[in-house]
Amino acid sequence: MDPKAQINLTDADSRIMKVSGQGFEQCYNAQLAVDMESRLIVASGLTQEVNETQQVVPMLEKLRTLPPELGRVQALVTDNGFS
């Protein structure tokens, strides 16, 4: 075993990620889909990926599975981490 290898004994699913301007932290990368009018969280995602570059499509797929009475996605607003 590499002497510099690290594991988290309490949360094996998280990973060490570089945090902008702050070094490294043990964490996840989470995404939320929120109805802009009601501010209700309608879908969520959690990944071990360091950035969100491939998370738009999985989130849209989750939104497609929501009950039709919640309505359909009319617009997409993201931060600059999505592409």
Buried (B, 14 or more C-beta within 10 A) or exposed (E): EEEEEEEEEEEEEBBBBEEEEEEEEEBBBEBEBEEEEEEEEBBEBEBEEEEBEEBBEEBEEBBEEBEEEEEEBEEEEEEEEBE
